[in-house]
Amino acid sequence: MSDNPALAGRKDRWIPACFILFFVCLAGLEVWFVTLANKSFTGMVTDDAYAIGLNYNDVMARREAERQLGWTASLAFAQGDGLDGALTLRIRDRDGQPLVADHVRATAERMSRSPQIQAVDFKRQSDGEYQAHLVVPLAGRWFVRARIESNRQAIHVIEEVDVRP
């Protein structure tokens, strides 16, 4: 050790500078990550999110009207050999009887960086069920959205389907 106190103070001046330099580099790295994330994907999945938010009370009123109808719908998916399979839609009225729908419109959607939407064509079977053949380009979680109309009343159903590779 040195007997000179002024010399001893100079040897450790680099330690606070290292701490400051570390945090400046860390802040710069975080700014770079945020910039990269915002340029590559904005996070927006729907184009009219603001309008949907403004009409939230209308959406809730529609859901309550659908609930009071008492209709139930269930969706089953049986995967085939590849990225395809059979969708079976069962619709029941308030009493549990099969419901004959005037119209069933459905899409299969996979939300990712570029949303993929495919039409699903349900055909009514003799037992009151509706079946469709689903072929998707990618494995993963697909959401089947269906609008079921009967006697000028309608319900909306969203079910998740897992397509394995």
BAMI-94365 format. One line per 5 residues: for each residue x, z, y of N, C-alpha, C, O, CB. Coordinates in pm, whole numbers. Glycine has a CB too. Example, Ala and Ser with C-alpha at 12.3 -4.5 7.8 and 13.67 -1.06 7.14 Angstrom:
<pts>
1319 780 -569 1230 780 -450 1320 780 -330 1424 846 -332 1131 905 -447 ~ 1285 708 -225 1367 714 -106 1290 787 3 1341 804 114 1408 572 -60
</pts>
This chain:
<pts>
83 0 -118 0 0 0 87 0 124 201 45 123 -94 119 0 ~ 31 -49 226 102 -57 354 70 67 436 -40 122 427 63 -185 432 ~ 165 109 513 143 227 600 76 187 729 28 275 801 276 297 630 ~ 70 59 762 13 12 887 -139 -6 869 -180 -93 792 79 -121 931 ~ -224 74 938 -370 62 923 -424 -71 977 -528 -116 928 -438 176 994
-362 -133 1072 -410 -262 1126 -392 -371 1023 -476 -462 1015 -334 -298 1256 ~ -288 -367 944 -264 -466 840 -362 -449 725 -405 -548 667 -119 -456 790 ~ -397 -329 691 -491 -303 581 -630 -355 615 -702 -399 525 -497 -151 550 ~ -670 -353 739 -800 -402 780 -813 -553 772 -923 -605 755 -830 -357 919 ~ -703 -623 784 -706 -769 781 -720 -824 639 -770 -936 624 -582 -826 845
-680 -754 539 -682 -804 403 -823 -823 347 -842 -910 261 -605 -710 314 ~ -919 -748 391 -1053 -756 333 -1157 -818 426 -1277 -804 405 -1099 -619 293 ~ -1110 -887 528 -1206 -953 618 -1275 -1072 552 -1381 -1112 600 -1135 -999 745 ~ -1222 -1129 450 -1280 -1245 382 -1403 -1208 300 -1484 -1296 268 -1176 -1311 293 ~ -1420 -1082 264 -1532 -1041 178 -1667 -1060 248 -1755 -1121 188 -1515 -893 136
-1689 -1014 370 -1818 -1041 436 -1840 -1191 460 -1953 -1240 455 -1825 -967 570 ~ -1731 -1263 486 -1745 -1408 507 -1793 -1475 378 -1871 -1571 384 -1610 -1470 552 ~ -1748 -1427 263 -1795 -1483 136 -1943 -1457 115 -2016 -1545 69 -1715 -1424 19 ~ -1989 -1338 148 -2132 -1308 137 -2214 -1399 227 -2316 -1454 184 -2159 -1161 173 ~ -2172 -1415 349 -2245 -1500 444 -2244 -1645 396 -2347 -1712 402 -2183 -1490 585
-2130 -1694 351 -2119 -1831 302 -2209 -1853 179 -2270 -1958 165 -1973 -1863 268 ~ -2215 -1753 90 -2301 -1764 -28 -2448 -1781 11 -2516 -1868 -42 -2284 -1640 -117 ~ -2496 -1699 104 -2636 -1707 142 -2667 -1833 223 -2778 -1885 215 -2676 -1585 222 ~ -2574 -1881 300 -2593 -2007 373 -2604 -2122 272 -2691 -2209 286 -2476 -2033 473 ~ -2517 -2123 171 -2525 -2227 67 -2655 -2217 -12 -2717 -2319 -43 -2405 -2216 -29
-2698 -2096 -43 -2823 -2076 -116 -2942 -2126 -34 -3031 -2191 -89 -2842 -1927 -151 ~ -2945 -2097 95 -3054 -2145 181 -3053 -2297 189 -3159 -2360 186 -3042 -2085 322 ~ -2935 -2357 200 -2927 -2503 203 -2976 -2566 74 -3043 -2669 76 -2784 -2546 230 ~ -2943 -2505 -39 -2989 -2555 -169 -3141 -2546 -180 -3205 -2639 -230 -2923 -2476 -283 ~ -3200 -2436 -135 -3345 -2421 -139 -3415 -2523 -49 -3519 -2577 -86 -3384 -2280 -98
-3360 -2548 68 -3417 -2649 157 -3411 -2786 90 -3506 -2864 99 -3341 -2652 293 ~ -3302 -2815 23 -3289 -2943 -48 -3393 -2954 -159 -3454 -3059 -175 -3148 -2959 -107 ~ -3415 -2846 -239 -3515 -2848 -346 -3656 -2868 -291 -3734 -2944 -348 -3508 -2718 -426 ~ -3689 -2800 -183 -3823 -2813 -124 -3843 -2955 -73 -3949 -3014 -94 -3842 -2711 -8 ~ -3744 -3010 -7 -3754 -3147 42 -3771 -3246 -72 -3854 -3337 -65 -3631 -3184 125
-3693 -3229 -177 -3704 -3315 -293 -3842 -3305 -359 -3900 -3406 -398 -3595 -3281 -394 ~ -3893 -3184 -370 -4025 -3164 -431 -4135 -3229 -347 -4226 -3292 -402 -4054 -3014 -450 ~ -4129 -3214 -217 -4233 -3272 -131 -4227 -3423 -127 -4331 -3488 -114 -4221 -3217 9 ~ -4110 -3480 -136 -4099 -3626 -135 -4143 -3687 -267 -4196 -3798 -268 -3957 -3667 -104 ~ -4123 -3617 -377 -4154 -3676 -507 -4299 -3657 -547 -4355 -3746 -612 -4065 -3615 -613
-4365 -3546 -510 -4504 -3523 -549 -4567 -3429 -448 -4518 -3318 -426 -4515 -3465 -693 ~ -4676 -3473 -388 -4739 -3393 -284 -4825 -3280 -339 -4858 -3187 -266 -4823 -3481 -197 ~ -4861 -3287 -466 -4947 -3184 -523 -5093 -3217 -512 -5177 -3146 -568 -4920 -3054 -458 ~ -5128 -3323 -440 -5267 -3362 -421 -5316 -3436 -545 -5259 -3538 -583 -5284 -3450 -294 ~ -5421 -3384 -608 -5477 -3448 -726 -5601 -3529 -690 -5624 -3635 -748 -5510 -3344 -833
-5678 -3481 -597 -5798 -3553 -556 -5786 -3594 -410 -5725 -3524 -329 -5923 -3466 -577 ~ -5843 -3707 -377 -5833 -3757 -241 -5928 -3687 -144 -5901 -3685 -24 -5860 -3905 -240 ~ -6036 -3631 -194 -6135 -3573 -106 -6149 -3422 -126 -6260 -3370 -127 -6269 -3641 -127 ~ -6037 -3352 -142 -6040 -3208 -165 -6103 -3135 -46 -6176 -3038 -66 -5898 -3155 -190 ~ -6077 -3179 75 -6132 -3114 193 -6284 -3126 196 -6354 -3029 226 -6071 -3173 320
-6335 -3246 167 -6481 -3267 166 -6547 -3186 55 -6656 -3131 74 -6514 -3416 148 ~ -6481 -3178 -61 -6536 -3098 -169 -6542 -2951 -128 -6639 -2881 -158 -6453 -3115 -298 ~ -6438 -2904 -61 -6437 -2766 -14 -6547 -2739 86 -6606 -2631 85 -6302 -2734 48 ~ -6576 -2835 173 -6684 -2816 270 -6821 -2814 203 -6912 -2746 250 -6680 -2927 374 ~ -6835 -2888 91 -6962 -2894 21 -6970 -2797 -96 -7045 -2820 -191 -6986 -3034 -29
-6894 -2690 -89 -6888 -2595 -200 -7025 -2534 -229 -7061 -2514 -346 -6788 -2485 -170 ~ -7102 -2504 -126 -7235 -2446 -148 -7327 -2544 -220 -7408 -2503 -303 -7298 -2405 -13 ~ -7314 -2673 -190 -7394 -2774 -260 -7355 -2781 -408 -7441 -2795 -496 -7377 -2912 -194 ~ -7226 -2772 -435 -7179 -2774 -573 -7232 -2653 -649 -7276 -2666 -763 -7024 -2778 -578 ~ -7228 -2537 -586 -7278 -2416 -652 -7430 -2423 -674 -7479 -2376 -777 -7244 -2291 -569
-7504 -2481 -581 -7649 -2497 -599 -7679 -2593 -714 -7772 -2570 -791 -7714 -2548 -469 ~ -7601 -2700 -725 -7620 -2794 -835 -7590 -2728 -969 -7662 -2750 -1066 -7530 -2916 -816 ~ -7485 -2648 -975 -7453 -2577 -1100 -7562 -2479 -1139 -7593 -2464 -1257 -7321 -2504 -1086 ~ -7620 -2413 -1042 -7729 -2320 -1072 -7852 -2395 -1123 -7919 -2348 -1215 -7766 -2237 -946 ~ -7882 -2511 -1063 -7994 -2592 -1112 -7969 -2640 -1254 -8061 -2642 -1336 -8018 -2712 -1019
-7844 -2678 -1285 -7810 -2719 -1421 -7826 -2603 -1518 -7874 -2621 -1630 -7666 -2774 -1427 ~ -7784 -2484 -1476 -7795 -2367 -1562 -7940 -2334 -1592 -7973 -2294 -1704 -7726 -2246 -1499 ~ -8028 -2350 -1494 -8169 -2319 -1514 -8239 -2420 -1605 -8343 -2389 -1663 -8240 -2314 -1381 ~ -8184 -2541 -1619 -8242 -2636 -1713 -8232 -2583 -1856 -8320 -2610 -1938 -8172 -2771 -1701 ~ -8127 -2510 -1885 -8109 -2453 -2018 -8049 -2547 -2120 -8045 -2514 -2238 -8238 -2406 -2067
-8003 -2662 -2078 -7942 -2756 -2171 -7802 -2707 -2207 -7733 -2646 -2125 -7936 -2899 -2110 ~ -7763 -2734 -2330 -7627 -2703 -2373 -7566 -2830 -2433 -7635 -2911 -2495 -7625 -2585 -2476 ~ -7440 -2843 -2413 -7368 -2958 -2468 -7237 -2909 -2526 -7168 -2826 -2467 -7343 -3068 -2359 ~ -7204 -2961 -2643 -7076 -2927 -2705 -7008 -3056 -2746 -7074 -3153 -2786 -7095 -2832 -2827 ~ -6877 -3056 -2737 -6799 -3174 -2767 -6697 -3138 -2874 -6628 -3036 -2865 -6729 -3229 -2640
-6687 -3222 -2975 -6588 -3204 -3082 -6503 -3330 -3090 -6552 -3441 -3070 -6657 -3174 -3219 ~ -6376 -3311 -3121 -6283 -3422 -3132 -6213 -3415 -3266 -6155 -3312 -3301 -6180 -3421 -3016 ~ -6219 -3523 -3340 -6148 -3535 -3468 -6044 -3645 -3452 -6078 -3763 -3440 -6248 -3566 -3588 ~ -5917 -3606 -3451 -5810 -3702 -3427 -5785 -3787 -3550 -5791 -3739 -3663 -5682 -3631 -3385 ~ -5756 -3914 -3525 -5722 -4007 -3631 -5573 -4003 -3660 -5508 -3901 -3640 -5765 -4149 -3595
-5520 -4114 -3707 -5378 -4120 -3744 -5286 -4126 -3623 -5176 -4071 -3626 -5353 -4240 -3833 ~ -5329 -4192 -3518 -5244 -4208 -3400 -5300 -4133 -3281 -5344 -4018 -3293 -5228 -4356 -3365 ~ -5298 -4199 -3167 -5349 -4140 -3043 -5496 -4179 -3023 -5536 -4217 -2913 -5265 -4186 -2922 ~ -5573 -4169 -3128 -5714 -4201 -3119 -5792 -4099 -3202 -5735 -4017 -3272 -5742 -4347 -3168 ~ -5923 -4108 -3191 -6007 -4017 -3267 -6152 -4036 -3234 -6188 -4122 -3152 -5967 -3874 -3242
-6236 -3956 -3297 -6381 -3964 -3278 -6429 -3844 -3196 -6399 -3729 -3227 -6454 -3969 -3414 ~ -6502 -3875 -3090 -6566 -3772 -3008 -6712 -3760 -3051 -6781 -3860 -3067 -6556 -3805 -2856 ~ -6757 -3638 -3069 -6897 -3614 -3103 -6957 -3521 -2998 -6907 -3410 -2976 -6912 -3554 -3247 ~ -7063 -3567 -2934 -7131 -3490 -2830 -7267 -3447 -2882 -7348 -3530 -2923 -7145 -3573 -2700 ~ -7292 -3316 -2879 -7422 -3262 -2921 -7490 -3202 -2798 -7433 -3117 -2729 -7406 -3155 -3034
-7611 -3248 -2772 -7686 -3202 -2656 -7813 -3135 -2706 -7887 -3191 -2787 -7720 -3319 -2557 ~ -7837 -3014 -2658 -7956 -2939 -2699 -8034 -2898 -2575 -7977 -2872 -2469 -7917 -2814 -2782 ~ -8166 -2892 -2591 -8250 -2847 -2480 -8259 -2694 -2483 -8189 -2628 -2560 -8391 -2911 -2487 ~ -8345 -2640 -2400 -8360 -2495 -2388 -8400 -2431 -2521 -8361 -2317 -2549 -8465 -2462 -2281 ~ -8477 -2502 -2603 -8526 -2448 -2730 -8429 -2474 -2846 -8458 -2437 -2959 -8661 -2508 -2764
-8316 -2537 -2820 -8219 -2564 -2924 -8244 -2693 -3000 -8177 -2720 -3099 -8218 -2452 -3020 ~ -8339 -2773 -2955 -8370 -2901 -3019 -8279 -3010 -2961 -8239 -3002 -2845 -8520 -2937 -3000 ~ -8247 -3111 -3043 -8165 -3222 -2990 -8234 -3288 -2870 -8354 -3314 -2872 -8138 -3327 -3101 ~ -8157 -3314 -2769 -8209 -3375 -2646 -8174 -3523 -2646 -8058 -3560 -2666 -8152 -3304 -2520 ~ -8273 -3606 -2622 -8251 -3750 -2611 -8223 -3779 -2463 -8310 -3764 -2377 -8375 -3833 -2665
-8101 -3820 -2436 -8061 -3847 -2299 -8094 -3991 -2264 -8080 -4082 -2345 -7910 -3820 -2279 ~ -8139 -4010 -2140 -8162 -4145 -2091 -8029 -4218 -2071 -8018 -4338 -2095 -8241 -4141 -1959 ~ -7930 -4142 -2027 -7802 -4204 -1998 -7691 -4100 -2011 -7705 -3987 -1964 -7802 -4268 -1856 ~ -7582 -4138 -2074 -7463 -4053 -2084 -7345 -4133 -2031 -7307 -4235 -2088 -7438 -4004 -2233 ~ -7288 -4086 -1921 -7168 -4148 -1865 -7052 -4051 -1880 -7064 -3933 -1847 -7188 -4187 -1714
-6941 -4100 -1930 -6828 -4010 -1954 -6695 -4080 -1928 -6683 -4202 -1940 -6832 -3956 -2097 ~ -6598 -3998 -1893 -6460 -4045 -1877 -6367 -3944 -1943 -6399 -3825 -1952 -6424 -4065 -1727 ~ -6254 -3991 -1988 -6146 -3905 -2036 -6036 -3911 -1932 -5991 -4020 -1894 -6095 -3949 -2180 ~ -5992 -3795 -1885 -5895 -3789 -1777 -5777 -3703 -1817 -5793 -3595 -1875 -5960 -3736 -1650 ~ -5660 -3750 -1785 -5537 -3673 -1805 -5471 -3660 -1670 -5424 -3759 -1613 -5441 -3740 -1911
-5467 -3539 -1619 -5408 -3516 -1488 -5258 -3494 -1502 -5213 -3400 -1567 -5475 -3397 -1418 ~ -5185 -3579 -1441 -5040 -3568 -1438 -4995 -3624 -1304 -5073 -3630 -1210 -4973 -3644 -1559 ~ -4871 -3665 -1295 -4824 -3722 -1169 -4908 -3841 -1126 -4940 -3856 -1008 -4678 -3764 -1181 ~ -4944 -3925 -1220 -5035 -4035 -1191 -5156 -4017 -1283 -5147 -4043 -1403 -4966 -4176 -1211 ~ -5268 -3974 -1227 -5384 -3947 -1311 -5427 -4070 -1390 -5428 -4182 -1339 -5500 -3897 -1226
-5463 -4047 -1514 -5509 -4153 -1602 -5654 -4128 -1634 -5690 -4019 -1680 -5423 -4163 -1731 ~ -5738 -4227 -1611 -5882 -4213 -1634 -5927 -4330 -1720 -5899 -4446 -1690 -5962 -4208 -1500 ~ -5998 -4296 -1828 -6050 -4399 -1917 -6198 -4376 -1940 -6243 -4262 -1952 -5973 -4400 -2052 ~ -6273 -4483 -1945 -6416 -4473 -1973 -6438 -4438 -2119 -6364 -4484 -2207 -6489 -4605 -1936 ~ -6540 -4358 -2145 -6579 -4322 -2281 -6721 -4370 -2301 -6810 -4334 -2223 -6565 -4167 -2307
-6744 -4449 -2404 -6875 -4509 -2429 -6942 -4439 -2547 -6914 -4468 -2663 -6861 -4662 -2456 ~ -7031 -4346 -2515 -7103 -4273 -2619 -7222 -4355 -2669 -7295 -4414 -2590 -7151 -4136 -2566 ~ -7239 -4357 -2800 -7353 -4424 -2864 -7436 -4318 -2936 -7383 -4231 -3004 -7306 -4537 -2964 ~ -7569 -4329 -2920 -7659 -4232 -2984 -7668 -4263 -3133 -7683 -4378 -3174 -7800 -4236 -2919 ~ -7658 -4158 -3213 -7669 -4169 -3358 -7809 -4127 -3402 -7885 -4073 -3322 -7560 -4083 -3429
-7842 -4150 -3526 -7976 -4121 -3576 -8006 -3971 -3580 -8122 -3932 -3572 -7994 -4180 -3715 ~ -7904 -3887 -3593 -7927 -3743 -3600 -7933 -3676 -3462 -7937 -3554 -3453 -7818 -3678 -3682 ~ -7933 -3754 -3356 -7944 -3700 -3222 -7810 -3673 -3156 -7805 -3635 -3039 -8023 -3574 -3224 ~ -7702 -3692 -3227 -7569 -3675 -3169 -7525 -3805 -3104 -7581 -3912 -3128 -7467 -3629 -3276 ~ -7424 -3793 -3021 -7365 -3909 -2954 -7219 -3917 -2997 -7147 -3816 -2995 -7378 -3900 -2798
-7175 -4036 -3035 -7038 -4052 -3080 -6968 -4162 -3001 -7029 -4258 -2954 -7034 -4085 -3229 ~ -6837 -4143 -2987 -6754 -4242 -2917 -6616 -4243 -2983 -6570 -4143 -3036 -6742 -4209 -2764 ~ -6554 -4358 -2977 -6416 -4372 -3026 -6325 -4362 -2905 -6337 -4440 -2811 -6394 -4508 -3105 ~ -6233 -4266 -2909 -6143 -4243 -2797 -6002 -4287 -2835 -5947 -4241 -2935 -6144 -4094 -2755 ~ -5945 -4375 -2755 -5806 -4419 -2773 -5736 -4392 -2641 -5778 -4441 -2536 -5797 -4572 -2814
-5628 -4313 -2646 -5556 -4276 -2524 -5412 -4325 -2534 -5358 -4338 -2643 -5560 -4122 -2502 ~ -5349 -4352 -2419 -5212 -4403 -2422 -5106 -4296 -2444 -4996 -4326 -2492 -5182 -4475 -2294 ~ -5137 -4169 -2410 -5040 -4062 -2420 -5102 -3939 -2485 -5220 -3910 -2466 -4984 -4027 -2282 ~ -5021 -3867 -2560 -5067 -3740 -2617 -5073 -3636 -2506 -5010 -3652 -2401 -4973 -3694 -2733 ~ -5148 -3530 -2530 -5156 -3422 -2432 -5298 -3371 -2416 -5386 -3400 -2497 -5102 -3467 -2299
-5318 -3296 -2308 -5449 -3240 -2277 -5530 -3342 -2197 -5490 -3383 -2088 -5436 -3107 -2199 ~ -5642 -3382 -2252 -5733 -3474 -2186 -5862 -3398 -2159 -5906 -3317 -2241 -5759 -3603 -2272 ~ -5922 -3425 -2045 -6049 -3364 -2010 -6157 -3471 -2016 -6148 -3574 -1950 -6043 -3299 -1868 ~ -6259 -3445 -2095 -6371 -3538 -2106 -6480 -3486 -2013 -6532 -3376 -2030 -6423 -3551 -2255 ~ -6513 -3568 -1914 -6619 -3535 -1817 -6741 -3621 -1851 -6731 -3743 -1860 -6572 -3559 -1667
-6853 -3556 -1868 -6974 -3630 -1903 -7087 -3591 -1808 -7103 -3474 -1772 -7015 -3604 -2050 ~ -7165 -3690 -1771 -7288 -3668 -1694 -7402 -3709 -1786 -7409 -3824 -1829 -7290 -3750 -1557 ~ -7489 -3615 -1816 -7600 -3637 -1909 -7730 -3634 -1829 -7762 -3535 -1764 -7602 -3529 -2023 ~ -7803 -3746 -1835 -7926 -3759 -1758 -8045 -3775 -1852 -8039 -3848 -1951 -7918 -3879 -1661 ~ -8154 -3704 -1819 -8279 -3717 -1893 -8393 -3677 -1801 -8390 -3570 -1741 -8277 -3630 -2023
-8494 -3763 -1791 -8612 -3736 -1708 -8575 -3698 -1565 -8629 -3602 -1509 -8694 -3624 -1770 ~ -8483 -3773 -1505 -8438 -3755 -1367 -8370 -3620 -1342 -8361 -3575 -1228 -8555 -3769 -1274 ~ -8325 -3557 -1447 -8248 -3435 -1435 -8113 -3461 -1502 -8102 -3545 -1591 -8322 -3313 -1499 ~ -8012 -3388 -1458 -7879 -3415 -1511 -7797 -3287 -1517 -7818 -3193 -1442 -7808 -3519 -1426 ~ -7702 -3288 -1611 -7601 -3184 -1616 -7464 -3251 -1625 -7452 -3366 -1667 -7625 -3087 -1736
-7364 -3176 -1586 -7226 -3223 -1594 -7151 -3132 -1691 -7164 -3010 -1687 -7156 -3224 -1453 ~ -7074 -3194 -1778 -6999 -3120 -1879 -6853 -3161 -1870 -6821 -3280 -1858 -7055 -3147 -2022 ~ -6765 -3064 -1875 -6621 -3090 -1880 -6566 -3013 -2000 -6577 -2890 -2007 -6549 -3048 -1746 ~ -6507 -3086 -2093 -6449 -3025 -2213 -6305 -3073 -2227 -6272 -3187 -2193 -6532 -3060 -2341 ~ -6220 -2986 -2276 -6079 -3020 -2297 -6059 -3069 -2440 -6111 -3012 -2535 -5988 -2898 -2267
-5982 -3176 -2451 -5949 -3234 -2582 -5797 -3240 -2592 -5730 -3289 -2501 -6013 -3378 -2600 ~ -5743 -3189 -2700 -5599 -3191 -2720 -5564 -3303 -2818 -5600 -3298 -2936 -5549 -3052 -2773 ~ -5493 -3404 -2768 -5451 -3517 -2850 -5305 -3493 -2887 -5217 -3491 -2800 -5470 -3654 -2775 ~ -5280 -3476 -3014 -5144 -3450 -3062 -5069 -3582 -3084 -5130 -3685 -3113 -5148 -3368 -3194 ~ -4937 -3577 -3069 -4858 -3700 -3091 -4852 -3738 -3239 -4790 -3839 -3274 -4716 -3681 -3037
</pts>
